[in-house]
Amino acid sequence: MKLNIKNIFSAVAAAAMLTACVGDLNTVPLNPTDVTSETAYGADEAGYLQGLTKIYFQLVSNNTQDLQVADGGASEFIRAFWSTQEVTADAAKCAWGDAWVNDLNNCTWKGDVLNDAVYAVYVRTLQGITYVNEYLRQTSDANLDLRGVPAEVKAKVQEFRAEARFLRAYFYWAAMDTFGQVPFSTEDTQFGGGYNPPQTPRTEIFNYVVSELEDLASDDSKMPAAQSNYPRADKGSVLGLLARVYLNAEVYTGEAKWAEAKATCEKIYGLGYALAPTHAELFRGDNGENPDARKEMLFAAAYDAENTQSYGGTTYLTLSTLSGDDGAVAIIGINGGWAGNRVPDHFVQKYFEPVSADFATGNYNITDKRAYFYIKGRTQSMEGQLNTFLNGWSCIKFNNVPHDSTAVQYAATAATKNFSDIDWPLIRLGEIHLIYAEACMHAGGNASAQLKALADRAGVAAPTTVDEDFLMAERARELMWEGHRRTDLIRYGKWIKGYNWTYKGGDYAGRDLPAHFNIFPVPSTELATNLELKQNPGY
C-alpha cells in the first residue's frame, strides 16, 4: 500500500495534542495518543510515517493548545513567518486593527509586548525541533530492533529519519533568521527533568544547519532522490535550503559564502528541475498535481480543502486579499473574503511601473506577467488609511482556480471551497536562479541564461546590468509574497536605513529603524517561563 502524507494529515491533526513546554525542548510527550510517544510505534511502516507526518504538520498546524494566542489561524507557522517577512516590509500591509498586526505594519514591535506572529514563529520552530529530536530517539536502531521491525521497514525508516533531520534544519534556519540566537538541542541532548537547552549563538546554529544539510546532500545519504518524494522533502529540498542559507551567510555569521552558494545552485541544475511554462500556474489550485508546476518545486507545503484545513498558508493568502463584496468566488476560486492584506502603491509603482491604473473600473496596464493585482473599487494611496482595506492594491497571486480552468468554469466548485487547494512553494527553481545570479555577481560567473529565462516567462526584457539594485527589484517581482522580503532587505543593507517604504517606522513616508530590529525579540512569555533565556540586545 502506498502511504501518502496528504491522506493522513487529518489523523495527525486529531492526534497532535501538543503537551511539550517550549522552555524544555526535550520534554517527552505525555499524551498516550501522541504520535511521537513510544506507544505509537510498532513493527509496521505506518506508525513511523505518521510520526514523520506530525513533524511536517508543524508547518501548517492551527492547534493552539500550547500557544497563547486568540486566533488559531494566526498561529500557523507559514502564516506567521510570512507576516514577519512581508507585512513588516514594503510588499504587504494588513488592514486588521489588532495591536500585533499594527506593530508589524509599522515596524514598532517591542520586547515586552507579545506579538502573536513573532511568538508563533518562535513556538512552532522550537516545537518542531522538539518533535524531530524525539522522533530520532524513537527510531534509533536499538528501538527498531527492540520492536522487531523487519529489514525492509528499517530501510524505509532511515529515509524518514533523513527527512526529519531536514525539517529540523529548516526549523533551525527559520528560527536563526528570525531571532539570531536560539536554544539548541539534538536527539543526543539531555532531556527531561526540567532541563533547558542553552541559547546558542547564530554562527553556531548556522554551522550546524550547514553541516546537517551537507551531510543529507551527500551521495551516501538516505535522503530520497530529487523529485521522488513530493510534497515531502528530498535531496533537491536539501540543496535548495542550503543555497538559501549560503546566500545569507554574511548576515548570519559575518562571513560571505558566495562560492558555496554558487556551487550548490550548480548541483541543483544537475537534478532535472525546470521552470514552469507560466509563472501563474505555480500558485493555482492544482499546482501540486500539475506536472509542469511540480517540475519547478524543490520543497512545498501541501494544502487541500479536505485534508489540510488550515486558516494559514494559501487559504490565508487567498481569502485575506479580497472582501466578500469583491465577488471573491469568481476571482480566486474560494467562497469568501477576509478584507485583510494589500500591496502598498509605493511597491507597485517602484517594481511594476503600472500605466493607466483606473481604480474605479479596475483596469491597469503592466507589462510584467507577475503582476497579479485587483484594484476595482480601491483607493490608490494608504496615507492616513492603513487600516482601511480598500486602500491599496489587492494581490491575487495565489488563486485556487486550477491552471487549466477559468474562474467562470470553476465557479460552482469554488462555492463549495472554504479552504485552499494550493500547495505553498517553500523552495522553487525561480528562487535558485536568483540565488545563482547573486552568487555569480560576487564570486564570478554568468547567470544570464537563468535571468533571461525568468524574464522571458515574465514577458519583459532580459537585464543588461546585474547589480544589487536589479536583484533587489527582481526578487521583489519574482518572489512577491512568498516570504523572503525582510531577509532580502537585510542582506542588501536596506532594512534599517537607506530605503524607506510605506509606514516603515510608523510614518507614512517611512523612516529608519533601530539597529537592533535586524532580529526580533524573544517572546516575553518565554522569558517568563525559562529564566535561563536572555532577551536579544536592544529590546
Backbone torsions as a table, in degrees:
resi	resn	phi	psi	omega
1	MET	NA	132.5	176.1
2	LYS	-83.2	125.5	179.8
3	LEU	-98.1	121.1	-176.7
4	ASN	-108.7	130.6	-175.6
5	ILE	-62.2	-33.4	179.1
6	LYS	-63.5	-36.6	-173.7
7	ASN	-74.9	-13.0	178.9
8	ILE	-114.5	8.1	176.2
9	PHE	-58.5	-42.3	-176.3
10	SER	-63.1	-42.5	179.2
11	ALA	-64.1	-40.5	179.0
12	VAL	-66.3	-40.2	179.1
13	ALA	-59.9	-39.5	179.9
14	ALA	-70.2	-33.7	-175.9
15	ALA	-87.3	-14.4	-170.1
16	ALA	-82.4	70.7	175.0
17	MET	-82.7	108.8	-170.4
18	LEU	-83.7	103.4	-175.7
19	THR	-109.3	-7.5	-177.4
20	ALA	-78.0	138.6	176.7
21	CYS	-82.6	136.2	-178.8
22	VAL	-65.3	-29.2	178.9
23	GLY	-64.4	-22.2	177.5
24	ASP	-123.4	97.5	-173.0
25	LEU	-67.9	-10.9	-174.3
26	ASN	-116.5	18.0	177.7
27	THR	-63.9	130.3	176.7
28	VAL	-73.6	128.0	179.0
29	PRO	-56.0	138.7	-174.7
30	LEU	-98.5	-20.9	-177.8
31	ASN	-67.7	122.3	-177.0
32	PRO	-66.1	-15.0	177.5
33	THR	-96.0	-1.0	-176.5
34	ASP	-67.4	133.3	-174.8
35	VAL	-71.5	-7.8	174.7
36	THR	-100.6	2.8	177.9
37	SER	-83.4	163.0	-175.7
38	GLU	-62.1	-28.4	-177.2
39	THR	-70.3	-13.0	-175.1
40	ALA	-80.3	-18.7	-169.6
41	TYR	-106.7	144.2	175.0
42	GLY	-137.9	-134.6	-179.0
43	ALA	-103.6	-4.2	-176.1
44	ASP	-97.7	156.4	-179.2
45	GLU	-65.1	-32.5	-170.6
46	ALA	-58.2	-43.5	-178.7
47	GLY	-62.9	-36.9	-179.3
48	TYR	-73.3	-35.0	175.7
49	LEU	-68.5	-37.1	178.5
50	GLN	-65.4	-39.5	176.1
51	GLY	-62.0	-41.0	176.8
52	LEU	-65.2	-39.2	-178.3
53	THR	-63.5	-34.3	177.1
54	LYS	-60.5	-35.0	179.1
55	ILE	-68.9	-45.7	175.3
56	TYR	-59.3	-38.3	-177.9
57	PHE	-62.6	-21.2	178.3
58	GLN	-61.4	-23.4	176.9
59	LEU	-69.9	-29.0	-169.4
60	VAL	-124.2	5.2	-174.0
61	SER	-69.7	138.9	171.5
62	ASN	-104.1	2.9	-176.6
63	ASN	-62.4	127.5	-176.3
64	THR	-114.4	17.3	-178.8
65	GLN	-59.8	-32.4	-177.0
66	ASP	-110.2	11.9	179.9
67	LEU	-123.8	139.3	-178.2
68	GLN	-96.9	68.1	178.5
69	VAL	-129.0	151.9	-178.2
70	ALA	-78.8	-29.9	-173.0
71	ASP	-116.4	110.8	-179.6
72	GLY	-60.0	-36.6	179.5
73	GLY	-60.4	-38.2	-179.3
74	ALA	-69.7	-14.8	-178.3
75	SER	-86.2	-9.2	-179.2
76	GLU	-62.9	137.6	-174.7
77	PHE	-58.2	-51.3	-174.6
78	ILE	-62.3	-43.1	178.6
79	ARG	-64.8	-42.5	-178.9
80	ALA	-67.2	-45.2	179.6
81	PHE	-64.2	-41.8	176.2
82	TRP	-56.7	-42.9	-178.5
83	SER	-63.5	-40.7	179.3
84	THR	-70.3	-23.2	-178.9
85	GLN	-89.6	-39.3	-169.5
86	GLU	-105.7	-45.8	-177.6
87	VAL	-68.1	-29.5	177.3
88	THR	-73.1	-19.8	-171.2
89	ALA	-106.4	-153.1	-170.9
90	ASP	-90.0	-10.7	-168.5
91	ALA	-92.9	-16.7	-174.8
92	ALA	-150.5	146.2	170.5
93	LYS	-140.4	140.2	-177.6
94	CYS	-104.0	136.8	-175.5
95	ALA	-82.1	-11.3	-176.2
96	TRP	-68.3	144.9	-172.8
97	GLY	-90.1	7.1	179.3
98	ASP	-55.8	144.2	-178.1
99	ALA	-60.0	-40.6	-178.3
100	TRP	-68.5	-32.3	176.9
101	VAL	-67.7	-45.5	179.7
102	ASN	-62.2	-36.0	177.8
103	ASP	-65.0	-35.9	175.8
104	LEU	-72.0	-44.5	178.3
105	ASN	-53.2	-42.4	-171.2
106	ASN	-100.5	-3.6	-173.8
107	CYS	54.9	53.9	-178.2
108	THR	-127.7	25.8	-179.7
109	TRP	-67.5	159.8	-178.2
110	LYS	-131.1	157.6	-178.8
111	GLY	-72.4	-26.3	-175.7
112	ASP	-100.0	7.5	177.7
113	VAL	-121.5	122.7	-176.0
114	LEU	-70.3	126.1	174.1
115	ASN	-105.3	122.3	-171.2
116	ASP	-58.2	-42.2	-177.9
117	ALA	-68.8	-45.4	179.0
118	VAL	-61.6	-44.1	178.2
119	TYR	-60.2	-43.3	-179.0
120	ALA	-64.7	-39.7	177.2
121	VAL	-61.2	-44.1	-179.7
122	TYR	-61.2	-50.7	-176.0
123	VAL	-67.6	-48.0	-175.7
124	ARG	-63.0	-41.0	-179.6
125	THR	-67.2	-45.2	-176.6
126	LEU	-73.2	-33.7	171.3
127	GLN	-62.0	-43.6	179.3
128	GLY	-58.2	-42.0	177.4
129	ILE	-62.7	-41.1	176.5
130	THR	-57.0	-47.9	-177.8
131	TYR	-63.7	-39.4	178.3
132	VAL	-64.0	-46.7	-179.1
133	ASN	-57.4	-45.0	-179.9
134	GLU	-68.0	-38.2	178.1
135	TYR	-61.6	-42.1	179.9
136	LEU	-67.4	-34.5	175.4
137	ARG	-65.5	-44.6	-176.4
138	GLN	-70.3	-19.8	-178.5
139	THR	-108.2	22.0	176.0
140	SER	-65.2	158.5	178.1
141	ASP	-55.6	-40.2	-178.8
142	ALA	-62.3	-43.6	180.0
143	ASN	-69.6	-36.9	177.9
144	LEU	-65.0	-40.9	177.8
145	ASP	-65.1	-40.0	-179.4
146	LEU	-61.3	-34.1	-177.9
147	ARG	-89.5	-0.8	179.4
148	GLY	69.6	34.4	-178.9
149	VAL	-69.8	126.9	-179.2
150	PRO	-68.2	160.6	-172.7
151	ALA	-57.9	-41.4	-176.4
152	GLU	-67.7	-33.6	176.3
153	VAL	-73.2	-38.4	176.2
154	LYS	-56.3	-43.0	-179.2
155	ALA	-62.9	-39.6	179.1
156	LYS	-69.0	-37.9	180.0
157	VAL	-63.9	-32.1	176.8
158	GLN	-62.3	-36.5	174.8
159	GLU	-66.9	-42.5	178.1
160	PHE	-59.6	-40.9	179.5
161	ARG	-62.5	-40.0	178.4
162	ALA	-63.2	-42.6	177.2
163	GLU	-61.3	-41.8	179.3
164	ALA	-62.2	-41.0	178.1
165	ARG	-63.5	-38.7	176.4
166	PHE	-61.2	-45.5	-179.8
167	LEU	-62.1	-37.7	175.8
168	ARG	-62.2	-43.6	177.0
169	ALA	-61.3	-39.0	178.9
170	TYR	-63.8	-45.1	178.6
171	PHE	-64.2	-41.0	178.0
172	TYR	-64.3	-39.3	177.3
173	TRP	-60.2	-49.2	-178.1
174	ALA	-62.0	-40.6	179.2
175	ALA	-67.1	-43.2	178.9
176	MET	-63.0	-42.6	-179.8
177	ASP	-63.8	-38.3	-173.3
178	THR	-84.7	-40.2	-169.9
179	PHE	-118.9	-7.6	-177.2
180	GLY	78.6	-104.6	177.5
181	GLN	-79.9	139.8	178.0
182	VAL	-143.7	158.1	174.4
183	PRO	-58.3	141.1	-174.7
184	PHE	-124.3	132.1	175.7
185	SER	-154.5	158.0	173.6
186	THR	-132.3	-175.5	177.4
187	GLU	-64.6	-18.7	-179.0
188	ASP	-92.9	-3.6	-178.6
189	THR	-76.1	147.6	173.1
190	GLN	-53.6	140.9	177.2
191	PHE	-143.0	162.4	-178.2
192	GLY	81.9	171.2	175.8
193	GLY	66.0	22.7	178.2
194	GLY	78.5	12.8	179.6
195	TYR	-67.3	134.0	176.9
196	ASN	-115.5	118.6	179.0
197	PRO	-60.1	147.6	-177.4
198	PRO	-74.9	147.0	168.6
199	GLN	-64.3	132.8	-174.9
200	THR	-119.0	136.9	-178.1
201	PRO	-57.0	151.8	-178.1
202	ARG	-56.8	-39.5	-179.5
203	THR	-59.8	-40.7	180.0
204	GLU	-70.3	-37.7	174.9
205	ILE	-62.2	-44.2	177.7
206	PHE	-56.4	-49.8	-177.8
207	ASN	-61.6	-38.1	178.4
208	TYR	-66.3	-46.7	-179.6
209	VAL	-59.6	-45.2	179.4
210	VAL	-62.3	-43.8	-179.8
211	SER	-60.9	-44.8	179.0
212	GLU	-62.6	-46.0	-177.6
213	LEU	-67.5	-40.5	178.0
214	GLU	-63.1	-39.3	177.7
215	ASP	-65.4	-43.2	-179.7
216	LEU	-68.2	-24.3	178.8
217	ALA	-87.2	-7.0	-175.5
218	SER	-70.0	163.1	-176.4
219	ASP	-63.2	-32.0	-177.1
220	ASP	-94.3	9.7	177.7
221	SER	-69.1	151.9	176.4
222	LYS	-88.0	4.9	179.2
223	MET	-62.3	134.5	178.3
224	PRO	-56.6	150.8	-178.6
225	ALA	-63.9	154.3	179.2
226	ALA	-56.1	138.4	176.9
227	GLN	64.2	24.3	-179.1
228	SER	-112.1	-1.0	-162.6
229	ASN	-139.5	17.2	-174.5
230	TYR	-58.7	138.6	2.1
231	PRO	-89.8	8.2	178.7
232	ARG	-77.8	169.6	-173.1
233	ALA	-77.3	153.6	176.0
234	ASP	-147.1	-169.6	-176.7
235	LYS	-64.3	-29.5	174.6
236	GLY	-63.8	-40.2	177.1
237	SER	-61.1	-44.1	-178.9
238	VAL	-59.5	-50.2	-178.1
239	LEU	-68.0	-34.7	177.5
240	GLY	-63.2	-45.0	177.5
241	LEU	-66.3	-38.7	179.1
242	LEU	-62.1	-42.2	177.6
243	ALA	-61.1	-41.8	179.1
244	ARG	-65.0	-41.3	179.2
245	VAL	-65.0	-44.1	177.0
246	TYR	-62.6	-38.1	179.4
247	LEU	-55.0	-38.7	-175.7
248	ASN	-102.3	16.8	-174.2
249	ALA	-58.1	-39.2	-177.2
250	GLU	-66.0	-34.8	176.1
251	VAL	-67.3	-42.6	-174.4
252	TYR	-76.3	-32.4	-171.2
253	THR	-128.3	-13.9	-174.0
254	GLY	88.5	-4.3	-179.1
255	GLU	-123.4	121.1	-179.2
256	ALA	-71.0	151.5	179.3
257	LYS	-132.4	50.8	-175.1
258	TRP	-66.7	-42.0	-179.7
259	ALA	-62.6	-38.8	179.4
260	GLU	-68.1	-39.2	177.4
261	ALA	-62.5	-43.7	179.6
262	LYS	-62.3	-46.6	-178.5
263	ALA	-63.6	-36.7	180.0
264	THR	-67.0	-42.6	176.1
265	CYS	-59.4	-41.0	-179.5
266	GLU	-64.1	-33.3	174.4
267	LYS	-65.4	-40.1	178.8
268	ILE	-62.6	-37.8	-179.4
269	TYR	-63.6	-17.9	177.8
270	GLY	-89.3	4.5	-173.4
271	LEU	-102.1	0.8	172.7
272	GLY	90.0	11.4	175.9
273	TYR	-72.0	157.0	179.3
274	ALA	-148.2	147.9	175.7
275	LEU	-63.9	141.5	171.3
276	ALA	-62.6	146.3	-178.9
277	PRO	-56.5	-38.0	176.2
278	THR	-124.5	146.1	177.9
279	HIS	-64.0	-37.4	-173.5
280	ALA	-62.6	-36.5	-174.6
281	GLU	-68.7	-14.4	175.6
282	LEU	-67.1	-18.1	-171.7
283	PHE	-125.5	23.5	179.1
284	ARG	-98.3	167.8	-171.7
285	GLY	-63.7	-19.7	179.6
286	ASP	-110.1	24.5	-175.5
287	ASN	-64.1	-25.4	177.4
288	GLY	-78.5	-15.7	179.1
289	GLU	-105.9	-21.8	-178.6
290	ASN	-75.9	114.2	-175.7
291	PRO	-62.8	-29.4	178.8
292	ASP	-68.0	-40.2	176.5
293	ALA	-71.0	-41.5	-179.2
294	ARG	-58.6	-33.0	-176.1
295	LYS	-63.7	-21.8	-179.9
296	GLU	-92.3	-15.8	-173.1
297	MET	-82.6	124.7	172.3
298	LEU	-95.0	-29.5	177.9
299	PHE	-160.3	135.7	-177.4
300	ALA	-142.6	154.8	170.8
301	ALA	-99.3	124.5	-174.2
302	ALA	-83.0	125.9	173.6
303	TYR	-124.1	141.7	164.3
304	ASP	-152.6	155.3	-168.7
305	ALA	-67.6	-16.4	-178.9
306	GLU	-99.3	-44.3	-170.8
307	ASN	-102.0	-20.9	-179.2
308	THR	-127.8	75.1	-173.4
309	GLN	-87.7	78.3	-176.5
310	SER	-104.2	141.6	172.9
311	TYR	-89.9	12.6	172.6
312	GLY	-111.8	-154.8	174.4
313	GLY	53.6	-136.6	-174.5
314	THR	-78.5	-19.9	169.5
315	THR	-62.7	-43.6	178.4
316	TYR	-61.1	-43.0	-175.1
317	LEU	-84.2	0.1	166.2
318	THR	-98.2	-58.2	-172.8
319	LEU	-67.6	-31.5	-176.1
320	SER	-76.7	-7.5	-173.3
321	THR	-95.1	-10.4	-179.2
322	LEU	-136.0	165.9	172.6
323	SER	-108.5	165.4	178.1
324	GLY	-59.4	-27.0	-180.0
325	ASP	-72.4	-13.2	-179.6
326	ASP	-82.1	-0.5	-173.1
327	GLY	66.7	50.5	-170.5
328	ALA	-58.1	-33.5	-178.9
329	VAL	-57.7	-45.0	-176.5
330	ALA	-70.5	-22.9	-173.6
331	ILE	-95.8	-46.5	-170.6
332	ILE	-117.1	6.0	172.9
333	GLY	71.5	28.7	-179.6
334	ILE	-147.8	155.3	-162.4
335	ASN	-99.2	51.5	176.1
336	GLY	178.6	-170.9	177.9
337	GLY	-164.3	139.5	-173.5
338	TRP	-107.6	-3.0	175.2
339	ALA	52.2	62.1	-176.5
340	GLY	-123.4	-79.8	-169.5
341	ASN	-87.3	139.3	174.0
342	ARG	-138.3	169.1	175.6
343	VAL	-103.4	127.9	177.3
344	PRO	-63.1	147.6	179.3
345	ASP	-57.9	-35.6	179.0
346	HIS	-54.5	-45.5	-178.5
347	PHE	-65.1	-44.9	-178.2
348	VAL	-64.5	-44.6	-179.4
349	GLN	-63.6	-42.5	-174.7
350	LYS	-69.3	-39.7	-170.8
351	TYR	-108.1	-19.8	-177.3
352	PHE	-119.7	-14.3	173.6
353	GLU	49.5	63.3	-179.4
354	PRO	-68.2	150.5	177.4
355	VAL	-123.2	138.4	173.8
356	SER	56.2	45.5	177.6
357	ALA	-74.5	123.0	-179.5
358	ASP	-118.0	104.4	-174.9
359	PHE	-76.6	-11.4	175.6
360	ALA	-79.5	-45.8	-178.6
361	THR	-90.7	-21.2	-177.3
362	GLY	89.6	7.5	-178.0
363	ASN	-90.5	144.0	173.4
364	TYR	-158.3	162.1	177.5
365	ASN	-121.9	120.5	173.5
366	ILE	-136.8	128.0	-178.2
367	THR	-67.1	-42.1	-174.2
368	ASP	-66.7	124.0	-178.1
369	LYS	-71.6	-7.3	178.9
370	ARG	-87.3	7.4	179.0
371	ALA	-90.3	99.6	-178.2
372	TYR	-109.6	88.9	-173.9
373	PHE	-129.2	151.1	173.9
374	TYR	-129.3	124.3	-174.0
375	ILE	-130.2	3.5	-177.1
376	LYS	-61.4	126.4	178.9
377	GLY	79.2	7.8	-178.8
378	ARG	-92.3	168.5	168.9
379	THR	-112.6	136.2	-169.6
380	GLN	-64.8	-46.4	-172.9
381	SER	-93.3	149.3	173.0
382	MET	-99.6	4.5	-173.2
383	GLU	-58.6	122.0	-179.3
384	GLY	71.8	2.9	-174.5
385	GLN	-135.5	42.8	-176.9
386	LEU	-58.9	-36.1	-176.1
387	ASN	-97.9	16.6	173.4
388	THR	-101.0	113.9	-171.2
389	PHE	-59.7	-35.4	-174.1
390	LEU	-76.2	4.9	176.5
391	ASN	-99.8	116.8	179.7
392	GLY	118.9	-175.7	-178.0
393	TRP	-103.6	128.3	176.0
394	SER	-83.2	128.5	178.3
395	CYS	-92.9	117.1	179.8
396	ILE	-114.1	40.3	177.9
397	LYS	-62.0	-43.0	178.6
398	PHE	-87.1	115.7	-169.9
399	ASN	-135.3	119.6	-173.2
400	ASN	-75.4	-8.6	177.3
401	VAL	-69.3	130.5	178.8
402	PRO	-57.6	155.5	-172.3
403	HIS	-65.6	-25.3	-177.3
404	ASP	-102.9	22.5	-179.9
405	SER	-132.4	161.7	173.7
406	THR	-103.5	163.4	178.8
407	ALA	-60.2	-37.5	179.8
408	VAL	-66.4	-45.3	179.2
409	GLN	-62.5	-32.1	-174.1
410	TYR	-92.9	-3.1	-169.4
411	ALA	-56.5	-43.2	-177.9
412	ALA	-63.9	-41.7	177.6
413	THR	-68.8	-40.6	-179.3
414	ALA	-58.0	-34.5	-178.7
415	ALA	-64.3	-18.5	179.2
416	THR	-95.6	-3.5	-171.6
417	LYS	-96.5	111.1	173.4
418	ASN	-92.2	-16.5	-177.0
419	PHE	-134.4	166.5	-176.1
420	SER	-88.3	149.1	171.1
421	ASP	-100.4	2.2	-172.8
422	ILE	-80.3	122.4	172.4
423	ASP	-72.8	143.6	-179.3
424	TRP	-88.5	118.3	177.4
425	PRO	-75.2	96.4	-178.4
426	LEU	-72.3	-35.7	175.5
427	ILE	-142.5	130.4	179.5
428	ARG	-142.5	167.0	-173.0
429	LEU	-63.8	-33.8	177.6
430	GLY	-56.7	-40.9	176.0
431	GLU	-64.1	-41.4	-179.3
432	ILE	-61.9	-40.3	176.8
433	HIS	-58.4	-39.8	-179.0
434	LEU	-73.7	-35.8	173.6
435	ILE	-62.3	-43.2	-179.3
436	TYR	-62.5	-42.7	179.6
437	ALA	-62.0	-42.4	-179.5
438	GLU	-67.9	-39.2	177.7
439	ALA	-65.3	-41.7	178.0
440	CYS	-63.4	-36.3	179.1
441	MET	-60.4	-34.2	-177.6
442	HIS	-94.2	-38.3	-171.6
443	ALA	-103.3	-3.6	-176.6
444	GLY	92.9	144.9	-179.0
445	GLY	134.2	176.1	-174.3
446	ASN	-129.9	113.4	178.5
447	ALA	-108.1	20.7	-175.6
448	SER	-61.0	-36.0	-179.3
449	ALA	-65.1	-42.0	-179.8
450	GLN	-66.7	-43.9	-179.5
451	LEU	-68.6	-35.5	176.8
452	LYS	-65.4	-37.7	179.1
453	ALA	-63.2	-40.5	177.1
454	LEU	-67.3	-41.4	179.9
455	ALA	-65.4	-43.7	179.7
456	ASP	-60.0	-43.2	-179.8
457	ARG	-64.9	-35.0	-180.0
458	ALA	-80.5	-10.7	-180.0
459	GLY	77.1	27.5	-179.8
460	VAL	-123.8	167.9	-179.3
461	ALA	-72.2	143.4	175.5
462	ALA	-66.5	148.7	-177.0
463	PRO	-69.4	145.8	173.0
464	THR	-96.8	-22.3	177.8
465	THR	-131.2	130.5	178.4
466	VAL	-116.1	111.3	176.3
467	ASP	-139.9	-176.3	-176.5
468	GLU	-63.5	-35.2	178.7
469	ASP	-62.9	-43.5	178.1
470	PHE	-64.0	-46.1	-177.0
471	LEU	-66.0	-37.3	176.2
472	MET	-61.0	-40.4	179.5
473	ALA	-73.0	-42.4	-177.0
474	GLU	-68.2	-37.2	175.6
475	ARG	-66.5	-34.3	176.0
476	ALA	-61.0	-38.5	-178.5
477	ARG	-79.2	-52.8	-174.5
478	GLU	-67.3	-37.4	-172.8
479	LEU	-110.8	20.2	-178.5
480	MET	-51.6	126.8	175.3
481	TRP	65.6	23.9	176.8
482	GLU	-103.5	8.0	171.8
483	GLY	89.7	32.7	-178.5
484	HIS	-118.1	-11.6	-158.2
485	ARG	-67.3	-47.4	-179.5
486	ARG	-58.8	-45.9	179.9
487	THR	-60.8	-40.7	178.5
488	ASP	-62.5	-48.2	-177.1
489	LEU	-63.8	-34.5	175.3
490	ILE	-65.0	-45.0	-178.6
491	ARG	-63.0	-36.2	-180.0
492	TYR	-83.6	2.4	179.5
493	GLY	71.0	25.3	-176.5
494	LYS	-112.7	1.4	-174.5
495	TRP	-77.6	-51.5	-176.7
496	ILE	-76.4	-48.9	-179.4
497	LYS	-151.4	169.7	179.3
498	GLY	94.6	-8.1	178.3
499	TYR	-158.7	124.2	179.2
500	ASN	-110.2	145.5	176.7
501	TRP	-137.3	174.0	-173.5
502	THR	-58.2	120.2	176.9
503	TYR	66.9	16.0	171.7
504	LYS	-61.6	125.3	-179.3
505	GLY	73.3	8.7	177.8
506	GLY	94.9	-7.4	177.7
507	ASP	-100.3	140.8	-179.5
508	TYR	-57.3	-42.1	-179.5
509	ALA	-79.2	-12.3	179.5
510	GLY	90.0	150.5	176.2
511	ARG	-153.5	168.2	-177.8
512	ASP	-62.0	151.5	177.3
513	LEU	-101.6	157.6	172.1
514	PRO	-60.8	145.5	-174.1
515	ALA	-59.8	-31.5	-176.3
516	HIS	-74.9	-4.7	179.5
517	PHE	-75.0	2.6	173.4
518	ASN	-62.8	-25.7	173.5
519	ILE	-129.8	162.6	-179.3
520	PHE	-91.3	161.5	177.1
521	PRO	-74.9	151.1	168.7
522	VAL	-65.5	129.7	-177.2
523	PRO	-55.0	139.7	-175.2
524	SER	-61.3	-32.4	178.9
525	THR	-62.6	-35.2	-179.0
526	GLU	-73.5	-36.3	175.7
527	LEU	-64.1	-35.6	-178.3
528	ALA	-72.0	-32.8	-176.6
529	THR	-93.4	-16.9	179.3
530	ASN	-131.6	96.1	-174.5
531	LEU	-69.6	-9.0	177.8
532	GLU	-82.8	-12.9	177.4
533	LEU	-76.0	144.4	174.8
534	LYS	-115.1	139.5	178.7
535	GLN	-69.3	148.2	176.0
536	ASN	-64.1	146.0	-176.8
537	PRO	-55.9	141.4	175.6
538	GLY	94.7	-16.7	-177.1
539	TYR	-98.3	NA	NA
